[in-house]
Amino acid sequence: MTETDAFYKREMFDPAEKYKMDHRRRGIALIFNHERFFWHLTLPERRGTCADRDNLTRRFSDLGFEVKCFNDLKAEELLLKIHEASTVSHADADCFVCVFLSHGEGNHIYAYDAKIEIQTLTGLFKGDKCHSLVGKPKIFIIQ
């Protein structure tokens, strides 16, 4: 597919299928960056991840997001930040973005000291738990 092909395909979308992106705020973008890990996990350092974090911070800021970065959080701290983000009102926001830069395997990602099930993180933003994001994009990026 060429760039031109993508342009024409975009015009074929039904306008009713587009998200409403004209709220007062673009939304929050959380970036959880994990470079180092508790020695007992025997995971190598993720060299270069801070450059990824900084690039993502710039890009999301350029797109109008309120970016919040967290580095090498323990599992309990990470879960608290995710829970806080799921309970705050997103009523005046277009969408929500959450990025995890970490090691992972299967259906888990690693915080500094423990692994966390991805479903535990994303589940907090389902419509029955996060009413203000119902009908809005919730984007999770896991690297």
N, C-alpha and C positions, 0 to 999 in steps of 0.2 A: 504494500500500500504506500502510495506517495503522499506527500503533504497535501497535494491538491485533492487526492481521493478522500482524505480525512475531512477536508473542508466541505466537499459536497455531501458526504455522509452526515455531517453535523446538521446541515440544512434539512435533511429528511426526517429528523426527529420530530415527534409530536410535541408541540409546546406544552401540552398538559403533563408531559413526562419530565419536565425540568423542575429542579428545586427552586424555590423562591429564595433568591439571594440578594434581597434589598432591605435587610434588617439594618438597624442602627450600627451594629458591630459585625465584623467578619466572624469573630469567635476566638476561642482560646486554642492555642497549640501547645500541648505539653510535650517536652522532650526529656526522656529518661535516658541518660547516658551512663553506661557502665564500662569503665576502663579497667578497674581493678576489682579483685574478688577475694573473699575470705580464703585464707591459705588451705583450709580443710576441703574446699571444693575442688582443688587442684586444677583450676581453670587458668589458662594463660591470660596475660594482660592483653587488652585490645588496643594496641598502638594505632594511632591515627584516628581514633574515634572522636577525639576532641575537634579535629578539623571537620569531620562530618557534622558534629553538633553545631559548630559555628556557621557552617554553610547553610544548614537547615534553618538556623535561627534567622540569618539574614534573609533567606528566601521567604520564609513564612511572615516575617516582619514586612517585607516588601509587598506581600499579598494582603496586608492589613490585619494580620492576626496579632493577638496579644500573646506573646511567646513567654513561656515559663520553662526554664531548664533546671534539671536536677541531676546531680552527679553522684554516682556510687552509693545510692540509697540502699539501706537494708530493706528486706522484704516488708517488714512492718511499717516502715516509713513510706515506702512506695505505695503500699495498699492504702495508707491514710491519705496520701495526696490524691490518689485515684478516687477514693470515696468522696473527698472534699469536692473534687471536680464534678462528680456525678450528682451531688446534692445542691450545688450552687445553681442559680437560675440562668438558663441560656435563652430566655424568652426573647431577648432583643438581639440574638446572635444568629448568623446564617448557618453555622455548622460547628463541628468540634473535631479537632485533630489530636491524635496521641501517637507519639513516636517512641519506640523502644530500640535503643542501640545497645545490644548486649549479646552474650552467648545464649544459645537455646538448643533444645532438642525436642523432637516430637511436638507435643502440645504445651510445652513449657518455655519460659524465658527465665533467665537468672537475674536476680537482684544481687547485691553485694554478698549476701550471706546465705541465700537459699533460692530454690527455684519456685516459680509461681505459675500456676496454670493460666494460660491465656484466656480461657473462658471465664475465670474468676475476674479478670480485668475488664473484658469487654461486656460481660453480663451486667455490670453495674450501669450500663448506658442503654439498656433495653427500655422500651416504652413504659413498662410497668414500674420501673425504678427511677427513670429520669424523664419525667413528663415534659420538661421544657425542650427536649430534643426530639420529641415525636415528630416524624415527617421531615426531619432535617438530616443532612449527611453526617455520619459519624465515621471518621476515617482513622483507621489504625494501621500504622506502618511499623513493621517489625523487621529489623536487620540483624 
